[in-house]
Amino acid sequence: MATHSLKIKSEHYINIINGTKTAEIRYNDRNYQVGDILILNEIDENGVFTGNKCSVIVTHVLDDNQYLQTGYVMLSVHMLNSDDSHKNINEIKAQGIKEAVINQVLQHRLMTEREFTWQSYRDEILSYADRLKND
C-alpha cells in the first residue's frame, strides 16, 4: 500500500469534498491497491494548483476491460476527515482494508484468484489489517 499525490480538476474535487463522488477512474500506472491513500490536489481549468487538497483511501479497485479501457481502473474511495487526523497511517489503511473486505463480503463476489473460502479470505485480510494498525 502506498500514498499517491494526484491532480484533480476543480469540478471533480468539489464533488469528492461534498461526498457525491466516491469513485475515480485513473490510468493504472501506479498499481493502485486497496488501502492506498490518494492525496487529491485541486487544479483549476488552466491546470494550476489551487492549494486545496484532500485525502481519500482506496476501498475497492475495479480492473475489468469489459467495463473500462485497457489500462484503466475505477477506484472506490472513502474521504478521510479530521476525525482520522489522530490516527497513524497504518490505522487509516487498516480501516480502509476492513471496509473493503466488508464491501466484498456483502457483494458475495467469488474468489477466483486463490482457493480460499470467503471466511478464510476475510480472516486473513482482517488479520493483516490488525497487524498494520499495531505496527
C-alpha positions in Angstrom: 0.0 0.0 0.0 1.2 3.4 -0.9 0.4 7.1 -0.8 -0.1 8.8 -4.2 -0.3 12.6 -4.8 -2.6 13.3 -7.7 -4.1 16.2 -9.6 -7.9 16.6 -9.8 -9.9 19.1 -11.7 -12.0 21.6 -9.6 -15.3 20.3 -10.8 -14.4 16.8 -9.6 -12.7 17.9 -6.4 -15.8 19.7 -5.2 -17.8 16.5 -5.6 -15.3 14.5 -3.7 -15.4 17.1 -0.9 -19.2 17.1 -0.7 -19.4 13.3 -0.8 -21.3 12.9 -4.1 -18.3 11.5 -5.9 -17.0 8.2 -4.3 -15.1 6.8 -7.3 -12.3 7.9 -9.5 -11.2 6.5 -12.9 -7.5 6.6 -13.4 -4.8 5.1 -15.6 -3.3 2.3 -13.6 0.4 3.4 -14.0 0.8 3.3 -10.2 -0.6 -0.2 -9.5 -3.3 1.1 -7.2 -4.3 -1.2 -4.3 -7.0 -1.3 -1.6 -5.7 0.7 1.3 -3.7 3.2 -0.8 -4.0 6.8 0.3 -4.7 9.3 -2.5 -3.8 13.0 -1.8 -6.0 14.8 -4.3 -4.6 18.3 -5.2 -7.2 20.6 -6.9 -6.2 22.2 -10.2 -8.2 24.9 -12.0 -9.3 24.9 -15.7 -5.7 26.0 -16.6 -4.1 23.2 -14.8 -2.8 25.5 -12.0 -2.8 24.2 -8.4 -5.3 26.0 -6.3 -3.7 25.0 -3.0 -6.7 22.9 -1.9 -6.3 19.2 -1.3 -8.0 16.3 0.4 -7.1 12.7 1.3 -9.1 9.6 0.4 -8.4 5.9 1.0 -9.0 3.4 -1.8 -11.6 0.8 -0.7 -12.0 -1.1 -3.9 -10.2 -1.4 -7.3 -12.2 -2.4 -10.4 -9.8 -3.6 -13.1 -12.1 -5.0 -15.8 -11.6 -4.5 -19.5 -15.2 -5.3 -20.2 -16.2 -2.0 -18.5 -13.1 0.1 -18.7 -10.5 0.9 -21.4 -7.4 -1.3 -21.1 -5.0 0.1 -18.5 -7.6 2.0 -16.6 -9.2 1.2 -13.2 -12.1 2.6 -11.2 -11.1 3.4 -7.6 -13.8 3.5 -5.0 -12.7 5.9 -2.3 -13.7 7.0 1.2 -13.0 10.5 2.3 -10.6 10.8 5.3 -11.8 13.6 7.6 -10.5 15.4 10.6 -11.6 12.6 12.9 -8.9 10.5 11.2 -6.2 13.0 11.9 -5.2 11.5 15.2 -4.7 8.0 13.6 -1.4 6.9 12.2 -1.2 5.9 8.5 -1.4 2.2 9.3 -4.6 2.6 11.3 -6.1 4.5 8.4 -5.0 1.8 5.9 -6.3 -0.9 8.2 -9.7 0.9 8.3 -9.8 1.0 4.5 -8.9 -2.6 4.2 -11.7 -3.6 6.7 -14.2 -1.5 4.8 -13.1 -3.1 1.5 -13.5 -6.6 3.0 -16.9 -5.9 4.3 -18.0 -4.5 0.9 -16.7 -7.6 -0.8 -18.5 -10.0 1.5 -21.7 -8.0 1.2 -21.5 -8.3 -2.6 -20.9 -12.0 -2.5 -18.2 -12.0 -5.1 -16.5 -15.2 -5.9 -12.8 -15.6 -5.1 -11.2 -17.0 -8.3 -7.5 -15.9 -7.9 -6.8 -18.1 -4.9 -8.6 -21.1 -3.4 -9.9 -19.5 -0.3 -13.3 -19.8 1.3 -14.8 -16.4 2.0 -14.3 -16.9 5.7 -10.6 -17.7 5.5 -10.0 -14.9 3.0 -11.8 -12.4 5.2 -9.9 -13.6 8.3 -6.6 -13.3 6.5 -7.2 -9.8 5.3 -8.6 -8.6 8.7 -5.6 -10.1 10.4 -3.3 -8.2 8.1 -5.2 -5.0 8.8 -4.9 -5.5 12.5 -1.1 -6.1 12.2 -0.8 -2.9 10.2 -2.7 -1.0 12.9 -0.4 -2.3 15.6 2.9 -1.6 13.7 
